[in-house]
Amino acid sequence: MRRGISLILVICLMTGLLCGCWDYQSTGRLDIVAGIAIDKDKESGSYKLLLEIVDINAISQEGKESKTIYIESEGHTLSEALKDTNKRIYSKLFLSNMQTLVLSKEIAETEGIYDIIEHVLTDMNVREAINIIISDEDTAAEILTSTGLDTSIVSFEINEIVRSYQKDHAIMRSVTLYQAYMGLKEPGRCVLLPIFKNVENNGELTPVFSSMAYFKGDTLDGTLSLDEVMYYVLLTDGPKELVITVPSAGEPQYNNSFGINSCKSNCDVQYKDGRLYLSATIQLDVSPETLHYLQSGTTEGMDKLTQQLKEQVDKDIRALVSRIQKEAGYDIFGFAAMLYQRDYDLYLILKDNWDELFQNAEFDVDVYVEINSTGVIIQE
């Protein structure tokens, strides 16, 4: 009898514990944060946050377009700035669906990004896969307050732009919080983050991906143009879908464009007699997209195009590596990370003097080009 009563009590207690989520909150009491822009006040040194919040009330009305509202807050620390929103709204911030974190270039250049990334990952209850970008405007807030073309929620639009480049072009690395965080910790690795700026479109400002920032440690130190980013990826990753445009031989007023079908890149690091030797072999399979009519239609003409494309890629990759050696003075391409994985003992010997070795390293690249699908050449 007593065992039966005890069993009933246990079942009742378990039923009470399993009846729902202990921290459940109605969506009516939540403000869904789409993105956050982080700036710093030049006079007080405090953090200034701009939160882009999805207007649930507007969405709930049938036929109404999704809209956002903006909330500004300020504090001496990020935690204080985030809690400062309590003075303006009574609902709890829902950060788990946040898509984009925008940092001002000033913060990235002077303060660095590591502490901010670590704080956001550990204290703000966000997804590790949210995108982190750098604003090329005076403030990060200017990016979030611009006008989206595909959606009125700018943070969501930026997220889709980044995902599109990652999927179709493979020219973005370390763009999520987690990837950037791990990139800052990985030996021999340099973090690259996308830079967005506002451009005018039909009388309104809209955000566009404009370049990539490279970091020395966690501090923004320089930028790569989109053309340089393409050659960076040719050297390090191998893009999925890119178009290479080169001037027509002897007629620079015309351009020839080639779509990359596949790209295989194999890099190597050698150390001999106190000097570093870096090399890369790049195999390109391309298809012509637009060719000037004087150079198409013959075997000789295609051979000339193949050689021209090979020379152009070779020249631009060498120019990029040379510029980074002279201007940056440290390895942004991951040669050190490669050595760390392939020859850890040699890496330990060279790591303390790697920057100096990289500056004086001899770099060589071999480019192999094969042009296919020549039967669909577009003559102009």
C-alpha positions in Angstrom: 0.0 0.0 0.0 2.8 2.4 1.0 4.7 1.5 -2.2 1.7 2.4 -4.3 1.2 5.8 -2.6 4.9 6.5 -3.0 4.8 5.7 -6.7 1.8 7.9 -7.2 3.6 10.8 -5.4 6.7 10.3 -7.6 4.6 10.3 -10.8 2.8 13.5 -9.7 6.1 15.2 -9.0 7.6 14.1 -12.4 4.5 15.3 -14.2 4.9 18.8 -12.7 8.5 19.0 -13.8 7.8 17.8 -17.4 4.9 20.0 -18.1 6.7 22.8 -19.9 9.9 24.9 -20.2 10.9 26.5 -17.0 12.1 29.7 -18.7 9.3 29.9 -21.3 8.3 33.4 -22.3 5.6 34.5 -24.6 6.8 36.1 -27.9 4.6 39.0 -27.0 7.1 39.8 -24.3 10.2 39.4 -26.4 11.9 41.9 -28.8 13.6 39.9 -31.6 17.0 41.4 -32.3 18.1 41.1 -36.0 21.5 42.8 -35.6 23.6 45.0 -33.4 26.0 47.8 -34.4 28.8 48.7 -32.0 30.5 52.1 -31.9 32.5 54.0 -29.3 31.9 57.6 -28.2 35.0 59.6 -28.9 34.6 61.9 -25.9 33.4 59.6 -23.2 34.9 56.3 -24.5 31.7 54.5 -23.8 30.2 51.9 -26.0 27.2 52.9 -28.2 24.9 50.2 -29.4 22.3 50.3 -32.1 19.9 47.4 -32.0 17.8 46.5 -35.1 14.6 44.9 -33.8 12.0 43.1 -35.9 8.6 44.8 -35.5 6.4 41.9 -34.7 3.3 44.1 -34.6 3.9 45.1 -38.2 4.4 41.5 -39.3 1.2 40.3 -37.7 -0.9 42.6 -39.8 -1.8 40.8 -43.0 -0.3 42.2 -46.1 2.1 44.4 -44.2 5.9 44.3 -45.1 8.3 43.3 -42.3 9.7 46.4 -40.6 12.3 47.1 -38.0 12.6 49.6 -35.1 15.9 50.8 -33.8 17.0 51.1 -30.1 20.1 53.1 -29.0 21.9 52.3 -25.8 25.2 53.3 -24.1 27.4 52.1 -21.4 31.0 51.9 -20.2 31.0 48.2 -21.0 29.1 46.1 -23.5 27.1 44.5 -20.7 26.2 47.9 -19.3 25.2 49.2 -22.8 23.0 46.2 -23.4 21.3 46.5 -20.0 20.8 50.2 -20.8 18.0 49.1 -23.2 15.9 48.4 -20.1 15.4 52.1 -19.8 13.7 52.3 -23.1 11.8 49.0 -23.5 10.1 46.6 -21.1 10.3 43.5 -23.2 13.2 41.1 -23.0 15.7 41.1 -25.8 15.7 37.8 -27.8 19.2 37.5 -29.3 19.1 33.8 -30.5 17.9 34.8 -34.0 20.4 37.6 -34.4 22.1 37.5 -37.9 24.7 40.3 -38.0 27.2 42.1 -35.8 28.6 45.3 -37.2 31.8 46.8 -35.7 33.1 50.3 -36.5 36.4 50.5 -38.2 37.7 52.7 -35.4 37.1 49.9 -32.8 38.7 47.3 -35.1 41.7 49.5 -35.7 42.3 50.8 -32.2 40.8 48.4 -29.7 40.8 45.1 -31.5 38.0 42.6 -31.9 38.9 39.7 -29.6 37.4 41.0 -26.4 34.2 41.9 -28.2 33.9 38.6 -29.9 34.6 36.7 -26.7 32.0 38.8 -24.8 29.3 38.3 -27.4 29.9 34.6 -27.6 30.0 34.0 -23.8 27.6 36.6 -22.4 25.0 37.5 -24.9 23.3 34.1 -25.7 23.7 34.4 -29.4 24.3 31.8 -32.1 28.0 31.2 -32.9 27.2 31.4 -36.6 26.1 35.0 -36.8 28.1 37.1 -39.2 30.6 39.8 -38.1 31.4 42.6 -40.5 33.3 45.9 -40.4 31.7 49.2 -41.3 33.5 51.4 -43.8 31.3 54.4 -42.8 32.1 56.8 -39.9 30.0 54.6 -37.6 28.7 51.0 -37.5 25.2 52.3 -37.0 25.1 53.9 -40.4 25.2 50.4 -42.0 22.2 49.1 -40.0 20.1 52.3 -40.6 20.5 52.1 -44.4 17.9 50.6 -46.7 17.8 47.0 -47.8 16.9 46.1 -51.3 15.5 42.6 -50.9 14.2 43.1 -47.4 13.6 46.0 -45.1 15.5 44.2 -42.3 19.1 45.2 -43.1 20.7 42.7 -40.8 19.0 39.9 -42.6 19.9 41.3 -46.0 23.6 41.5 -45.0 23.4 37.9 -43.8 22.1 36.8 -47.2 24.8 38.7 -49.1 27.5 37.1 -47.0 26.0 33.7 -47.4 25.7 34.2 -51.1 29.4 35.1 -51.5 30.4 32.1 -49.3 28.3 29.7 -51.3 28.8 30.9 -54.8 32.2 32.5 -54.7 34.0 31.1 -51.7 35.8 34.4 -51.2 34.9 35.0 -47.6 36.7 33.5 -44.6 36.4 33.8 -40.9 33.1 35.7 -41.2 31.1 34.1 -38.4 31.8 34.8 -34.7 33.1 31.3 -34.1 35.3 31.3 -37.2 36.8 34.6 -36.3 37.3 33.5 -32.7 39.1 30.3 -33.7 41.1 32.1 -36.4 42.5 34.5 -33.8 43.6 31.5 -31.7 44.9 29.3 -34.5 48.7 29.5 -34.8 49.9 31.1 -38.1 46.4 32.2 -39.2 45.3 35.7 -40.1 41.6 36.7 -39.8 39.9 38.3 -42.7 36.5 40.0 -42.3 34.1 41.6 -44.9 33.8 45.3 -45.1 30.5 46.9 -46.0 29.8 50.5 -47.1 26.7 52.4 -48.1 26.1 53.3 -51.8 23.3 55.3 -53.3 20.6 53.4 -55.0 17.6 55.2 -56.4 18.0 58.0 -54.0 18.6 55.8 -50.9 21.6 54.4 -49.2 22.0 50.6 -49.3 24.8 48.4 -47.9 27.2 46.6 -50.2 30.1 44.3 -49.7 33.1 46.4 -50.8 36.4 44.8 -49.6 38.0 42.6 -47.0 39.9 43.6 -43.9 42.9 41.7 -42.7 44.1 41.7 -39.1 47.4 41.7 -37.3 46.5 39.7 -34.2 43.0 41.1 -33.5 43.6 44.6 -34.8 42.5 45.7 -38.3 45.7 46.5 -40.2 44.8 46.8 -43.9 42.3 45.9 -46.6 42.2 43.9 -49.8 40.2 45.1 -52.8 37.7 42.7 -54.3 40.1 41.9 -57.2 42.9 41.2 -54.6 40.4 39.0 -52.6 39.8 37.0 -55.8 43.6 36.3 -56.2 43.9 35.7 -52.5 41.3 32.9 -52.8 42.9 31.5 -55.9 46.1 31.2 -53.9 44.7 29.8 -50.7 41.3 28.2 -51.1 40.1 27.7 -54.7 36.9 29.6 -55.5 33.7 27.9 -56.6 32.3 30.5 -59.0 34.2 33.5 -60.0 34.8 35.5 -63.2 38.3 36.6 -64.2 38.4 39.6 -66.5 41.6 40.5 -68.4 42.3 43.2 -71.0 42.3 42.0 -74.6 45.9 41.6 -75.8 46.9 44.6 -77.9 43.4 46.2 -77.4 43.1 47.2 -73.8 39.8 49.0 -74.5 38.2 45.5 -74.8 38.0 42.9 -72.0 37.9 39.1 -72.1 36.1 37.3 -69.2 36.4 33.7 -68.1 34.3 31.8 -65.6 36.2 29.5 -63.3 34.9 25.9 -63.4 37.5 24.6 -60.9 40.6 25.7 -59.2 43.2 23.6 -57.5 45.8 25.3 -55.4 48.8 23.6 -53.8 51.1 25.7 -51.7 54.5 24.7 -50.2 56.9 26.1 -47.6 60.7 25.4 -47.6 63.4 26.7 -45.4 67.0 26.6 -46.7 70.2 28.3 -45.6 68.3 30.8 -43.3 65.8 31.8 -46.0 62.1 31.0 -46.5 60.9 29.8 -49.9 57.2 30.0 -50.6 55.6 28.4 -53.7 52.2 27.7 -55.2 50.9 25.7 -58.1 47.5 26.8 -59.4 45.5 24.8 -61.9 42.6 26.6 -63.5 39.8 25.1 -65.6 37.8 28.0 -67.1 35.2 28.7 -69.7 35.0 31.8 -71.9 32.1 34.1 -71.1 32.8 37.1 -73.2 35.6 37.4 -75.8 36.6 40.0 -78.3 35.8 38.7 -81.7 39.3 39.3 -83.1 40.7 36.7 -80.8 38.2 33.9 -81.0 37.4 31.1 -83.4 40.9 29.7 -84.1 43.3 27.4 -82.3 46.0 30.0 -82.5 43.7 32.6 -81.0 42.7 30.3 -78.1 46.4 29.5 -77.4 47.0 33.2 -77.2 44.1 33.6 -74.8 45.3 30.8 -72.6 48.8 32.3 -72.4 47.3 35.7 -71.7 45.1 34.5 -68.9 48.0 32.5 -67.4 50.3 35.6 -67.4 47.6 37.8 -65.9 46.9 35.5 -63.0 50.6 34.9 -62.4 51.3 38.7 -62.4 48.4 39.6 -60.1 49.2 36.9 -57.6 52.8 37.9 -57.4 51.8 41.5 -57.1 49.5 40.7 -54.2 52.1 38.7 -52.3 54.8 41.3 -52.9 52.5 44.1 -51.6 51.7 42.2 -48.5 55.4 41.5 -47.9 56.3 45.1 -48.2 53.3 46.9 -46.7 52.0 44.5 -44.1 55.2 42.7 -43.4 53.5 39.6 -42.1 51.8 36.4 -43.5 48.1 36.8 -44.2 48.0 33.8 -46.5 48.4 31.0 -43.9 51.8 29.7 -44.9 52.7 29.6 -41.2 49.5 27.6 -40.4 50.4 25.2 -43.2 53.9 24.7 -41.8 52.4 24.2 -38.3 50.3 21.4 -39.7 53.0 19.8 -41.9 56.2 20.3 -39.9 55.5 21.3 -36.3 59.2 21.0 -35.3 60.3 23.4 -38.0 57.4 25.7 -37.1 58.6 25.9 -33.5 62.1 26.9 -34.7 60.8 29.6 -37.1 57.7 31.0 -35.4 59.4 33.8 -33.4 61.1 35.2 -36.5 58.3 34.4 -39.0 57.4 38.0 -39.9 61.0 38.8 -40.8 61.4 35.6 -42.7 58.1 36.2 -44.6 59.2 39.8 -45.5 62.3 38.4 -47.2 60.9 35.2 -48.5 61.2 34.2 -52.1 57.8 33.5 -53.7 57.2 31.6 -56.8 53.9 30.6 -58.5 53.2 28.3 -61.4 49.8 28.8 -63.1 48.3 26.2 -65.5 45.2 27.2 -67.5 42.9 25.1 -69.5 40.1 26.7 -71.5 37.1 24.5 -72.1 33.6 25.0 -73.6 35.0 27.1 -76.5 32.0 26.2 -78.6 29.8 28.7 -76.7 32.0 31.8 -77.2 30.1 35.0 -77.3 31.5 37.2 -80.1 31.2 40.9 -79.7 
